């Protein structure tokens, strides 16, 4: 579908500015530097972004493009878009009473949370490969392990930096509360990234995360998922899920 920019009201624009202002105060302290750089390049503080303008920047940076969608889309369509370096972005904006929490992703979550890292070449290449492997996972009846990988990395990933732990997941960085919680709270587990461990770990969608997985670098994420994941997906598909509240022998526990 097209992004009909005329449908956004002045109230929508004001709500966007408030959402942006809240997160902009947090990302310098809590977000990965690659994410912060992407936000600056997109220049979205004053108004809901035009997708066509963002596409000009992304085309130059990594060859990605945004496609407007009405909301959640089927797995097959989603994976196909990613495999072709197209990222689906919802066109609707949350209501005022959903300022702090909403059930499914809106334009603020999708654009502010996801689009900045599409300008990073390593992460952009990883996401394309993820889409290619997602198409394979459908044929293997192994979409759930791929969903967990997306959840714990693209939505709720953390990364080690010279300044300490920082967030890069869109679910974190579009949420005022979880942006602070994921770094500062002593409650959740923070476990060093291992792709098979991630693919086996269950998650909840209705609360702050009980487990986060931590990268040492974006190159590590790409290295552990590069190539054909068919054998890994088949192996994980046959194993029981690990509860999000549980740590296991061999986990590399990382202090906040």
C-alpha positions, 0 to 999 in steps of 0.5 A, spaced: 500 500 500 501 507 499 503 511 505 497 516 505 501 522 508 495 526 508 491 522 513 496 524 519 492 529 523 496 535 527 494 530 533 498 525 530 504 529 529 504 532 536 504 525 538 509 523 534 514 529 537 512 527 544 514 519 542 520 522 539 522 526 544 522 521 550 526 516 546 531 521 544 533 523 551 534 516 552 538 513 546 544 517 548 545 513 554 542 506 553 542 505 545 548 502 541 552 507 537 550 505 530 543 506 532 544 513 535 547 514 528 542 512 524 537 516 528 541 522 526 541 520 519 534 520 518 532 527 521 525 525 524 524 529 530 519 534 528 514 530 524 512 523 522 517 521 516 515 520 509 517 513 507 520 516 500 525 520 503 527 515 508 528 510 502 533 515 498 538 515 504 537 508 505 538 506 498 545 510 498 547 507 505 545 499 504 540 498 498 534 497 503 527 500 502 521 501 506 514 498 504 508 501 507 503 495 510 497 496 514 499 492 520 502 485 521 503 481 515 504 473 514 510 470 515 511 468 508 510 475 505 515 478 511 520 473 509 520 475 502 520 482 503 526 482 508 530 477 503 529 482 497 532 488 502 525 491 503 522 492 510 515 493 512 513 499 516 506 500 519 502 506 516 498 507 522 500 511 529 498 509 536 492 512 540 494 517 546 491 512 551 497 507 547 502 512 549 506 507 553 504 500 551 500 497 544 499 490 542 502 490 535 507 495 532 505 501 529 509 506 525 513 509 531 515 502 533 517 500 526 520 506 523 524 509 530 525 502 532 527 498 526 529 503 520 536 506 524 539 500 523 538 499 516 543 504 515 548 499 518 551 495 512 553 489 517 546 489 520 543 490 513 546 484 510 544 480 516 537 482 516 537 480 508 540 473 510 535 472 515 529 473 510 532 468 506 533 463 511 526 464 513 523 462 507 527 455 508 524 455 515 517 455 512 518 449 508 521 445 514 516 447 519 521 451 523 518 458 523 518 458 531 526 458 532 526 463 527 521 467 530 525 467 537 531 469 533 528 475 531 525 476 537 531 476 541 536 480 536 532 484 532 526 486 537 530 485 544 537 485 542 543 488 547 550 489 545 557 490 548 560 496 547 566 500 550 562 504 554 558 498 557 551 494 555 547 498 550 540 496 546 539 495 539 533 492 539 526 495 536 522 493 541 526 496 547 528 502 543 521 504 542 519 503 549 521 508 554 520 503 560 524 497 557 530 502 554 532 503 561 530 496 564 534 492 560 540 496 562 539 498 569 535 493 572 538 487 576 532 482 574 533 479 567 538 475 565 543 477 560 546 471 556 552 471 551 549 470 544 549 463 542 544 462 536 542 455 538 541 457 545 537 463 542 533 459 537 531 454 543 528 460 548 521 461 549 519 469 550 513 473 552 510 478 549 506 482 554 511 484 559 518 486 559 523 481 557 526 476 563 532 474 558 536 478 554 542 476 549 548 480 548 552 480 542 559 482 542 559 485 535 554 485 529 559 481 526 558 476 531 551 475 529 552 475 522 558 470 523 553 465 527 547 465 522 551 466 515 550 460 511 544 455 510 541 454 517 537 448 515 541 443 519 540 447 525 533 449 524 531 441 524 535 440 530 532 445 534 525 444 532 525 437 535 528 440 542 523 442 547 523 450 549 527 453 554 523 457 559 525 465 559 526 465 566 531 459 566 539 459 565 543 453 564 550 450 565 554 453 559 550 460 559 555 466 559 552 470 564 553 478 563 553 483 569 549 489 567 
